[in-house]
Amino acid sequence: MVTEKEVLDALRQVMDPELGKDLVTLNMIRDVKIEGGEVSFKLILTTGACPLKRELEENARKAVMALPGVEKVNIEVGAESRGQQPPHGGLPPREPIPGVRYTIAVASGKGGVGKSTVTVNLALALHRMGYRVGILDCDIYGPSLQMMLNIKESLKATVDGRIVPNEKWGVKLVSIGFLIEEDTPVIWRGPMVMQLVRQFLKDVIWGDLDFLVIDLPPGTGDAQLTLVQTIPLTGAVVVTTPQDIALIDAYKAIKMFHEVKSSVIGIVENMSYFVCPHCGEKTEIFSKGGGEKASKKYGIPLIGTVPLDAEIREGGDRGEPIVVAKPDSPHARAFMEIAKRVVERVEAIKEEVPAST
């Protein structure tokens, strides 16, 4: 009959690709039980939203099934937060980014809601208010911020391999878009995405910043999880459009941040309405009141609405975001109001989430 030592030795061959250690060393294997040819144990993850859940479970099952005499493997998958885990197990402590006071993630449940437009104009609005601001483009599969800011220079590195951000309109920017050709797809598995996000969070010389605004990819996947596991995120801004299909995915994004114990600063409703340039009539093309509905459902403030307007799109396309291209326009004022609400909300929650120093 197989022994517990043999089971654990087999599981020591199963690596967590994100952490680079085996499941036993990470204290992710618990309560091994053996009855004849049947082996049972618990696989304890650091979060129930772990994107590697199926991969780890399957690899653990295969490793134990390969042992002579094993006929069946039962795995109970669970999760524990960092605070619940023993000191020797799980993820390393989250560490703030040196010199960065607040880290703000801009997220959305689905693509096409204007998340990157909100990111860029929010960052520029904060800069107009007098804050020192940087932008980190973590939308690995669809980077666009280098085009929206019209920065064509490649990233530079110091002799010790640290990344020096590019700068435009007084705002610093790091993006994978500087490292690849414009029409080159990023075909990466999750562990590679996680590794790059960690490198961007740990190996960039930001200097002293009041705000680092982080543009996340749509959804609730590898980049989001790596972010909240690596740094103490101050909070998130969730971008949605008014229609129900966008709200469903926005709810998922909100729930993800709640699941990982990160604050949601507020909701931004983009493409909220269209004002006819000829007659001034206001039309709610994508339904009405979606952001307000999400706000009431989760008790999260609606911190701004942004109209659907060609000038916003055109400014992003030519590398002159509306906040700098037409700072006195109603659209720019909408982003300025959002920035003011973000500052107010950050001040309100800073006692709950320690700020970077």
C-alpha positions, 0 to 999 in steps of 0.5 A: 500500500502507498504511504503518506511519504510517497504521496507527499514526495510525488506532490513535491514534483508539482510546481506552482508556476506563479510562485516557482515552488512545489505544493508541499513546500507552499503548505498547499497540501493538507490532511492526506488520507490513505485507504487501500488504493484510494488517496484523499487530500486537500489542496488549499489555494491562496484564493478561490479565484486562482486562475491556476486552480484546474491546472494545479488540481489536474497535475496533483491528481496525475502525480499521485495516480502515477504511484504504484497501487493508487487506484483513485485520488480524491482532492478537496479544493479549498482556499485561505486568505493570506491572513489565515495561512501559516507563516511558512505557506502561501504567497509572500507579503504584499509590498508597496511600490517604493515612492508611490503613495496611492495605487489605483486600478481601472478595471472593467468586466468586459472589453469595449467600455472605454476603460483605457480612455478613462485611465488616460484621462483620469491620470491627466486630470489628476496631473492637472490637479497638481499631483505626480502621476504615473500610468501602468498599462497592464492590459497585456493582450491589448495595450493601447496607452502608448498610442493614446499618449502618442509616445513612440520611444522604446523603454530604456533600462538602467545597468541593473536592468530596472525599467525607466518610464517614458513621459508625456503631458507630465505623466509617466507611462510603462506599457508592454506596447513599448516592447512589441511591434504594433501589429504583433499579438501577445500569445502568452499563457497565464504564468508569463502574464503574471511574471510580466505584471510582477516585473512592471510592479517591482522593477520600474523606477517611478520616482516619487508619485502621488498616484499610479493609475493601473489599466487592467485588461477586461475580465477577472483573470491572471493580471488582476489576481497578480496585481492584488497579490503583489501590492497593497492596492489602494482601490479600484475604479470600475468602468461600465456602460449603461446597458445590462450586458455590460453591467453583468460583467461589471458586477463580476469585476466588483465581486472580484475586488471584494473577494480579494479584500480590495476597496472599490473606489467607485463606478464610472459610467462611460458612453452614458449619453449622446448630445446631438451637435446640431440640435442639442438633444440628449439621447441615451443610446446604450440604455439608462441608469446602469451605473446608478443601478450598480451603485445601489446594488453594491453600495459603491458611489457612482463617481462620474458619467462620461458622454459618448462623443466623437471628440473623446475618441478622436483625441485618443486616436491622435494621441491628444486625450480630451483633458489636454486637447480641450481642457475647458470642454464639458467632456474634460470637465467630466473627467476632472470631476471624476478625478476629484471624486477619486481623491475624495474617496482615497482620502476616505479609505486610506485608513483602511488600506495603508498607502505606499510611502 
